[in-house]
Amino acid sequence: MTSPFQRCLCLPLLLVGAASAMAASIEKQSPFLPPNHGVVIAKPPAPAPAPNGILARELELRGIIQIGGTFQFSLFSKKEKMGYWIAENESANGISIRDFDAGDQSVTVTKNGRTERLSLVSANERPLPIKNTGPVVSRGSSGQPAAPPPASLPALLQNQTKSTPTPGNVVRRRVILPKK
Protein backbone atom coordinates (compact mmCIF):
# COMPACT_ATOMS: atom_id res chain seq x y z
CA MET A 1 0.00 0.00 0.00
CA THR A 2 1.13 3.48 -0.73
CA SER A 3 0.51 6.41 1.48
CA PRO A 4 -1.44 9.45 0.30
CA PHE A 5 1.79 11.43 0.46
CA GLN A 6 3.52 9.09 -2.03
CA ARG A 7 0.52 9.26 -4.37
CA CYS A 8 0.69 13.07 -4.32
CA LEU A 9 4.35 12.95 -5.36
CA CYS A 10 3.74 10.47 -8.19
CA LEU A 11 0.90 12.43 -9.77
CA PRO A 12 3.01 15.47 -10.87
CA LEU A 13 5.67 13.15 -12.30
CA LEU A 14 3.07 11.31 -14.36
CA LEU A 15 1.61 14.58 -15.62
CA VAL A 16 5.03 15.89 -16.67
CA GLY A 17 5.80 12.66 -18.52
CA ALA A 18 2.46 12.71 -20.33
CA ALA A 19 2.87 16.37 -21.27
CA SER A 20 6.34 15.82 -22.77
CA ALA A 21 5.11 12.84 -24.81
CA MET A 22 2.17 14.91 -26.05
CA ALA A 23 4.46 17.83 -26.97
CA ALA A 24 6.67 15.51 -29.02
CA SER A 25 3.70 14.21 -30.99
CA ILE A 26 2.36 17.75 -31.54
CA GLU A 27 5.78 18.88 -32.80
CA LYS A 28 5.80 16.12 -35.43
CA GLN A 29 2.34 17.13 -36.71
CA SER A 30 2.71 20.92 -36.50
CA PRO A 31 1.91 22.77 -39.74
CA PHE A 32 3.95 25.76 -38.53
CA LEU A 33 7.33 24.06 -38.50
CA PRO A 34 9.43 23.93 -41.68
CA PRO A 35 9.80 20.63 -43.52
CA ASN A 36 12.51 18.33 -42.11
CA HIS A 37 12.46 20.17 -38.76
CA GLY A 38 14.77 18.46 -36.31
CA VAL A 39 16.58 16.43 -38.97
CA VAL A 40 20.34 16.86 -38.63
CA ILE A 41 22.15 17.09 -41.96
CA ALA A 42 25.87 16.37 -41.90
CA LYS A 43 27.81 19.16 -43.59
CA PRO A 44 30.91 18.31 -45.60
CA PRO A 45 34.12 19.71 -44.13
CA ALA A 46 35.25 23.04 -45.52
CA PRO A 47 38.06 22.77 -48.06
CA ALA A 48 41.50 23.65 -46.81
CA PRO A 49 42.59 27.14 -47.86
CA ALA A 50 45.02 27.21 -50.75
CA PRO A 51 48.59 28.07 -49.77
CA ASN A 52 49.59 31.65 -50.37
CA GLY A 53 51.39 32.16 -53.61
CA ILE A 54 53.93 34.80 -54.46
CA LEU A 55 51.30 37.37 -55.48
CA ALA A 56 49.21 36.75 -52.34
CA ARG A 57 52.25 37.57 -50.21
CA GLU A 58 52.81 40.80 -52.14
CA LEU A 59 49.24 42.00 -52.86
CA GLU A 60 46.05 42.23 -50.78
CA LEU A 61 42.52 42.66 -52.08
CA ARG A 62 41.16 45.18 -49.58
CA GLY A 63 37.95 46.49 -51.10
CA ILE A 64 35.32 46.02 -53.78
CA ILE A 65 32.95 48.72 -55.04
CA GLN A 66 30.47 48.89 -57.90
CA ILE A 67 30.04 52.24 -59.60
CA GLY A 68 27.74 52.54 -62.60
CA GLY A 69 27.70 48.78 -63.19
CA THR A 70 31.51 48.51 -63.19
CA PHE A 71 33.34 46.78 -60.36
CA GLN A 72 36.49 48.40 -59.03
CA PHE A 73 38.94 46.72 -56.68
CA SER A 74 41.28 48.12 -54.07
CA LEU A 75 44.62 46.34 -54.17
CA PHE A 76 47.38 47.10 -51.68
CA SER A 77 50.98 46.37 -52.56
CA LYS A 78 52.85 45.39 -49.38
CA LYS A 79 56.18 45.75 -51.11
CA GLU A 80 55.55 49.30 -52.40
CA LYS A 81 53.25 50.24 -49.47
CA MET A 82 50.79 51.73 -51.96
CA GLY A 83 47.15 51.12 -52.79
CA TYR A 84 45.54 51.02 -56.22
CA TRP A 85 41.92 51.15 -57.41
CA ILE A 86 41.70 49.08 -60.58
CA ALA A 87 38.53 48.39 -62.57
CA GLU A 88 37.69 44.87 -63.74
CA ASN A 89 39.38 43.87 -67.01
CA GLU A 90 41.81 46.80 -66.75
CA SER A 91 45.40 47.14 -65.59
CA ALA A 92 47.52 49.67 -63.72
CA ASN A 93 51.22 49.54 -62.78
CA GLY A 94 51.56 46.11 -64.36
CA ILE A 95 48.67 44.66 -62.33
CA SER A 96 45.59 43.45 -64.20
CA ILE A 97 42.32 42.19 -62.74
CA ARG A 98 39.73 39.89 -64.31
CA ASP A 99 37.13 37.23 -63.43
CA PHE A 100 35.42 38.67 -60.35
CA ASP A 101 33.45 36.06 -58.38
CA ALA A 102 30.86 37.73 -56.14
CA GLY A 103 30.13 34.47 -54.30
CA ASP A 104 33.52 34.13 -52.64
CA GLN A 105 34.56 37.76 -53.27
CA SER A 106 37.71 36.95 -55.18
CA VAL A 107 39.39 38.08 -58.39
CA THR A 108 42.09 36.76 -60.69
CA VAL A 109 45.14 39.03 -60.57
CA THR A 110 48.04 38.99 -63.02
CA LYS A 111 51.36 40.71 -62.34
CA ASN A 112 54.71 40.15 -64.02
CA GLY A 113 53.42 37.08 -65.87
CA ARG A 114 52.13 35.39 -62.68
CA THR A 115 48.42 34.78 -62.23
CA GLU A 116 46.71 34.08 -58.91
CA ARG A 117 43.27 34.18 -57.33
CA LEU A 118 43.05 36.71 -54.47
CA SER A 119 40.20 36.80 -51.94
CA LEU A 120 38.98 39.84 -50.07
CA VAL A 121 40.87 40.17 -46.77
CA SER A 122 38.69 40.09 -43.69
CA ALA A 123 38.86 42.65 -40.94
CA ASN A 124 40.06 41.68 -37.50
CA GLU A 125 39.52 43.24 -34.12
CA ARG A 126 43.17 43.72 -33.25
CA PRO A 127 44.18 47.36 -32.83
CA LEU A 128 46.93 48.73 -35.01
CA PRO A 129 50.34 48.85 -33.33
CA ILE A 130 51.62 52.26 -32.32
CA LYS A 131 55.25 52.87 -33.10
CA ASN A 132 57.12 54.95 -30.55
CA THR A 133 59.46 57.14 -32.56
CA GLY A 134 60.85 58.90 -29.51
CA PRO A 135 60.63 62.57 -28.65
CA VAL A 136 60.12 65.09 -31.39
CA VAL A 137 63.19 67.28 -31.74
CA SER A 138 62.74 70.62 -33.45
CA ARG A 139 65.70 72.09 -35.31
CA GLY A 140 66.74 75.70 -35.04
CA SER A 141 67.93 77.85 -37.93
CA SER A 142 71.52 76.58 -37.47
CA GLY A 143 70.43 72.94 -37.83
CA GLN A 144 71.13 72.19 -34.18
CA PRO A 145 68.33 70.96 -31.91
CA ALA A 146 66.47 73.91 -30.44
CA ALA A 147 66.32 74.23 -26.66
CA PRO A 148 63.03 72.97 -25.25
CA PRO A 149 60.75 75.62 -23.77
CA PRO A 150 60.91 75.89 -19.98
CA ALA A 151 58.30 73.78 -18.23
CA SER A 152 55.77 75.92 -16.45
CA LEU A 153 52.34 75.51 -14.99
CA PRO A 154 49.45 77.86 -15.64
CA ALA A 155 49.21 80.71 -13.13
CA LEU A 156 46.11 79.19 -11.50
CA LEU A 157 47.93 75.93 -10.76
CA GLN A 158 51.16 77.60 -9.66
CA ASN A 159 49.40 79.24 -6.71
CA GLN A 160 47.78 75.95 -5.68
CA THR A 161 51.05 74.03 -5.59
CA LYS A 162 52.75 76.35 -3.11
CA SER A 163 52.68 75.02 0.43
CA THR A 164 52.96 78.32 2.35
CA PRO A 165 51.02 81.46 1.60
CA THR A 166 52.92 84.52 0.44
CA PRO A 167 51.99 88.05 1.55
CA GLY A 168 49.98 88.76 -1.63
CA ASN A 169 48.41 85.32 -1.69
CA VAL A 170 45.75 84.68 0.95
CA VAL A 171 44.58 81.14 1.53
CA ARG A 172 40.89 80.98 2.33
CA ARG A 173 39.18 78.06 3.96
CA ARG A 174 35.55 77.52 4.67
CA VAL A 175 34.73 75.90 7.94
CA ILE A 176 31.37 74.20 8.35
CA LEU A 177 30.31 73.99 11.97
CA PRO A 178 27.96 71.28 13.15
CA LYS A 179 24.40 72.35 13.87
CA LYS A 180 23.23 72.23 17.50
C-alpha positions as a printed Julia matrix, in Angstrom:
180×3 Matrix{Float64}:
  0.0    0.0     0.0
  1.13   3.48   -0.73
  0.51   6.41    1.48
 -1.44   9.45    0.3
  1.79  11.43    0.46
  3.52   9.09   -2.03
  0.52   9.26   -4.37
  0.69  13.07   -4.32
  4.35  12.95   -5.36
  3.74  10.47   -8.19
  0.9   12.43   -9.77
  3.01  15.47  -10.87
  5.67  13.15  -12.3
  3.07  11.31  -14.36
  1.61  14.58  -15.62
  5.03  15.89  -16.67
  5.8   12.66  -18.52
  2.46  12.71  -20.33
  2.87  16.37  -21.27
  6.34  15.82  -22.77
  5.11  12.84  -24.81
  2.17  14.91  -26.05
  4.46  17.83  -26.97
  6.67  15.51  -29.02
  3.7   14.21  -30.99
  2.36  17.75  -31.54
  5.78  18.88  -32.8
  5.8   16.12  -35.43
  2.34  17.13  -36.71
  2.71  20.92  -36.5
  1.91  22.77  -39.74
  3.95  25.76  -38.53
  7.33  24.06  -38.5
  9.43  23.93  -41.68
  9.8   20.63  -43.52
 12.51  18.33  -42.11
 12.46  20.17  -38.76
 14.77  18.46  -36.31
 16.58  16.43  -38.97
 20.34  16.86  -38.63
 22.15  17.09  -41.96
 25.87  16.37  -41.9
 27.81  19.16  -43.59
 30.91  18.31  -45.6
 34.12  19.71  -44.13
 35.25  23.04  -45.52
 38.06  22.77  -48.06
 41.5   23.65  -46.81
 42.59  27.14  -47.86
 45.02  27.21  -50.75
 48.59  28.07  -49.77
 49.59  31.65  -50.37
 51.39  32.16  -53.61
 53.93  34.8   -54.46
 51.3   37.37  -55.48
 49.21  36.75  -52.34
 52.25  37.57  -50.21
 52.81  40.8   -52.14
 49.24  42.0   -52.86
 46.05  42.23  -50.78
 42.52  42.66  -52.08
 41.16  45.18  -49.58
 37.95  46.49  -51.1
 35.32  46.02  -53.78
 32.95  48.72  -55.04
 30.47  48.89  -57.9
 30.04  52.24  -59.6
 27.74  52.54  -62.6
 27.7   48.78  -63.19
 31.51  48.51  -63.19
 33.34  46.78  -60.36
 36.49  48.4   -59.03
 38.94  46.72  -56.68
 41.28  48.12  -54.07
 44.62  46.34  -54.17
 47.38  47.1   -51.68
 50.98  46.37  -52.56
 52.85  45.39  -49.38
 56.18  45.75  -51.11
 55.55  49.3   -52.4
 53.25  50.24  -49.47
 50.79  51.73  -51.96
 47.15  51.12  -52.79
 45.54  51.02  -56.22
 41.92  51.15  -57.41
 41.7   49.08  -60.58
 38.53  48.39  -62.57
 37.69  44.87  -63.74
 39.38  43.87  -67.01
 41.81  46.8   -66.75
 45.4   47.14  -65.59
 47.52  49.67  -63.72
 51.22  49.54  -62.78
 51.56  46.11  -64.36
 48.67  44.66  -62.33
 45.59  43.45  -64.2
 42.32  42.19  -62.74
 39.73  39.89  -64.31
 37.13  37.23  -63.43
 35.42  38.67  -60.35
 33.45  36.06  -58.38
 30.86  37.73  -56.14
 30.13  34.47  -54.3
 33.52  34.13  -52.64
 34.56  37.76  -53.27
 37.71  36.95  -55.18
 39.39  38.08  -58.39
 42.09  36.76  -60.69
 45.14  39.03  -60.57
 48.04  38.99  -63.02
 51.36  40.71  -62.34
 54.71  40.15  -64.02
 53.42  37.08  -65.87
 52.13  35.39  -62.68
 48.42  34.78  -62.23
 46.71  34.08  -58.91
 43.27  34.18  -57.33
 43.05  36.71  -54.47
 40.2   36.8   -51.94
 38.98  39.84  -50.07
 40.87  40.17  -46.77
 38.69  40.09  -43.69
 38.86  42.65  -40.94
 40.06  41.68  -37.5
 39.52  43.24  -34.12
 43.17  43.72  -33.25
 44.18  47.36  -32.83
 46.93  48.73  -35.01
 50.34  48.85  -33.33
 51.62  52.26  -32.32
 55.25  52.87  -33.1
 57.12  54.95  -30.55
 59.46  57.14  -32.56
 60.85  58.9   -29.51
 60.63  62.57  -28.65
 60.12  65.09  -31.39
 63.19  67.28  -31.74
 62.74  70.62  -33.45
 65.7   72.09  -35.31
 66.74  75.7   -35.04
 67.93  77.85  -37.93
 71.52  76.58  -37.47
 70.43  72.94  -37.83
 71.13  72.19  -34.18
 68.33  70.96  -31.91
 66.47  73.91  -30.44
 66.32  74.23  -26.66
 63.03  72.97  -25.25
 60.75  75.62  -23.77
 60.91  75.89  -19.98
 58.3   73.78  -18.23
 55.77  75.92  -16.45
 52.34  75.51  -14.99
 49.45  77.86  -15.64
 49.21  80.71  -13.13
 46.11  79.19  -11.5
 47.93  75.93  -10.76
 51.16  77.6    -9.66
 49.4   79.24   -6.71
 47.78  75.95   -5.68
 51.05  74.03   -5.59
 52.75  76.35   -3.11
 52.68  75.02    0.43
 52.96  78.32    2.35
 51.02  81.46    1.6
 52.92  84.52    0.44
 51.99  88.05    1.55
 49.98  88.76   -1.63
 48.41  85.32   -1.69
 45.75  84.68    0.95
 44.58  81.14    1.53
 40.89  80.98    2.33
 39.18  78.06    3.96
 35.55  77.52    4.67
 34.73  75.9     7.94
 31.37  74.2     8.35
 30.31  73.99   11.97
 27.96  71.28   13.15
 24.4   72.35   13.87
 23.23  72.23   17.5
